[in-house]
């Protein structure tokens, strides 16, 4: 299904869509371009090793589409929360694609973490989630 159909195929949002048609057109064309880039990038065989990056990048795109739909329907708080999820997802994708050690903790006991080691991924994701909860 194309992204525009996901966003605006419901009669309950027809009035909103008629008022903001040009803005919706810009948003949907950008999202379709992002989706195309995603599919093209992760279809390359050498990129298959970045499975976690692919999953979090997909979640980012999906969350942006969902947040946009919620905004169109008038659910502003839910839209904002969903957009926050997309921001967290893209941050995780960036961290998991790091090719060198990254320090993600504060204080004297902060240790660099190598995100490229598969055995660290689950532990690192759990720690990042704990840190994100502390900051909200």
Protein Blocks (a to p, Z undefined) as FASTA:
>chain_A
ZZklmmmmcfklmmmmmmmmmmmmmmmmmmmmmmmmmmmmmmpmklmmmmmlmmmmmmmm
mmmmmmmmmmmnopaklmmmmmmmmmmmmmmmmmmmpcbdcdfbecjklccddfkbmklm
mmmmmmmmmmmmmmZZ
